[in-house]
Every structure is written in C-alpha cells, then in structure tokens.
C-alpha cells in the first residue's frame, strides 16, 4: 500500500520515531480473501449469476477482473519466494485500487509481505496498519533496517518506486532511488556473510480497462464537479468535449482564486497556460519560504509543502490559535502548493494526443475530485477508495525480475555503487514502461 510519497531513501524526510510493524499472519491472510471477494472481483459463483452479480457487495466494490497470464505469474513466483530477497516495485496508476491489487499479489506470493506507506496512512490507525505490516515512509534508517531484514528472511518488501505519483495509467514517471538502494544494500550484506541468496528488484505493471462504455457515469461525475465548484454546467453530449471545457473552466476559476492574472497567457494553448500558472504559484511560494533548490519542480513543491507544514506545527505549539493571521496565510499557502501539484497531473507529455481514451478521462476526473472536492462524508469516502465508473479488467504484467550483482553492490568505490543504483533504476523504469506500452498497443 502506498500513496503519494517520496522515496524512503532518496528524499530522506526528517525521521519520526519508528515503531516496527508486528505482522499478524492470520489477519493478513483473512484480509487477502476479503479483498479478493468483496473489494476486487466479487463473490465466487454469485458473481456469475445474471442480475445478482451486479448488486454492490456481490460484484466487488472495484469491479475488477484480473488478467494475470501464467507466464507472468511464474516470473513473479520465481523471484518472490522464501529462498530469495525481493523488493517489489509496481506502478501507481490509481489511488485505492493499487492498494487492493498489491494485496492480491501478496496473497498469491508473499502473504506476510511488508509494504511501505505514507506516514499519514500508518498514523490513521497504527495498530491495524502495523498488524498488516505497513512500514511508515518517515521511519528513516530504522524503517530501512526493518525492510532489509524482512527481505533477507524471504518475505518480500513492496514499495512504489515512482517518486511523484500522478495517477497516470500509461506513463511511468521518474523513479526515486529507494528501491535500488535497499536492494543493493541487501545484496552487499548477504555477500559479506558469504550467502548466495538471490536479491531481486521485481518490476510489476498493471493497466485498467473498462469493459464497456462508461460515458453516462462520467457525465454524472462532471455534474458533481461543476456543481461543487460553481462552474457552468456542461452541455456537450460528447464526453471528451465536455471534459476539455471542464478543464478550461477549472483552470480559470483556480487562477482567479489565487490571484493570478491570465491576461498575459491568453494567447497560449491550454498546457502552456497551465504551466505558466504553476510556475507563478511556485515562484510566489519560494518568495516566502527558503527551500533547497532542485531541477525537479515536483520536488521543489514537496519541499515547500514540508516547510509550510513545519512552520504551521511550530506556530500551533507556540500559540495554538487557528485564527491567527499567520495561520490563515499558511493554510492558503498549503492550498497553493496543492494546486501547483495538481496542475502537474494533466501534462502535455501524457495527454496532448489527438484523442483521449475513456480511461485517461476517468483517471483525470478522479484526480480532480481528490484534489478539489474534499469536504463532506461522500467525498472523503470516495477519495479514500474511489468508486469506478463501471466494470474493468486489470491487465497485470511482470517484466523479467532484475537480479542484483553482489560484486557491484559491494564495490568499495561509492561512485561506482551510486552509478550502479542509477543503472538499476533506469533498467527498472524502462522495463516497466515497455510492459505498459505493450499493453497499450
């Protein structure tokens, strides 16, 4: 399980006190089948009965059927078993569903698998999540040590290697170095002991496809979004046309909300206007908060968020007054950082194509709801586990696992070790993207 988090190694957030998980084997086993029958695919036999199979609870909340070829499953089982040390790196195309597909994979090959998760997830119900063997991404060196020992014990560790998660089904975004650093350190320790246990990075991708036309459901969701944001109601019968107008209207209303004038950007196309607004937001925040520079705008935004949250925590401890003018400014700045991150989700690189698939429109609508519709019980529940627009198939593929070379992992030259980590990351990213491209062709 995971959400939008930085790499456990590369980002090095200030470590919080780490409490090691206490994996409850029975709970993890039982939840695996609850997930399979009630969340993913529905109850066996009942899900095949016409009429009955469409009743919520019988059909599975996420309505996902798995396409997991025998050859891919065999590759996964060869690399993830009690005789290996495996670090599993799946892609991250949809919040919520990724938790459940990760859980299904662990039920198949590693029932006690450890999974890295955002500290906010773990702290929401620490006893429950630690019993499910979730490792907080804020655990620092202690969390890394726990993960290495767990992998050496042959029980596997899962972490999403994409550094900034944008919830895109067709694109693998740049990877952070955590998965490669954990794997190479594990291989180094095993070599030091004289062990020949194989250490693997195991890339996995999955791609969701709707099995039918879900235009009506997407129109209903756009109705909700327009009403909640006070936007004019779209009247285009074509989903793509209405979605495009919705994006333009949201950009305009968000620019007005944060005091950005679009006058100078009116002649630009949508993506350039969006980028100009994003750069303005980041520049505005950087004028008030000193953060370490980075070539990655996403990392700059994350650092700004951390700086804002840190100041808010200090102010709460000192004064505890939410209405303080500075607290109001901090809340507004957090919203600005959130908007800058949201704008990075719908990029020219991924979406400037002649046509958009209904899966691309669907994932974009879900991101909009998660970012902008956050109040009210219905929205909170939806954003925690988004309900799909219809029945889907998850095509799961396992590229060839990458075995770590213990000699290169144990090099005495730190530059050589760093170069090997970078090589492993590129090999992993390329394997994942190639597998996704194969599913899209």
Buried (B, 14 or more C-beta within 10 A) or exposed (E): BBBBBBBBBBBEBEBBEBEBBEBBEEEBEEBBEEBBBBBBBBBEEBBEEEEEBEEEEBBBBBBBBBBBEEEBBEBBEBBBBEEBBBBBBBBBBBBBBBBBBBBBBBBBBBBBBBBBBBBEBBEEEBEEBBBBBBBBBBBBEBBBBBBBBBBBEBBBBBBBBBBBBBBBBBBBBEBBBBBBBBBBBBBBBBBEEEBEBBBBBBBBBBBBBBEEEBBEBBBEBBEBBBEBBEBEEBEBEEBBEBBBBBBBBBBBEBBEEBEBEBEEBEEEEBBEBBBBBBEBBBEBBBEBBEBEEEEEBBBBBBBBBBBBBEBBEEBBEEEEEEEBEEBEBBEEBBBBBBBBBBBBBBBEEBBEEEEBBBBBBBBBBBBBBBBBBEEEEEBEEBBEBBBBBBBBBBBBBBBBBBBBBBEBBBBEEEEEBBEBBEBBBEBBBEBBBBBBEEBEE
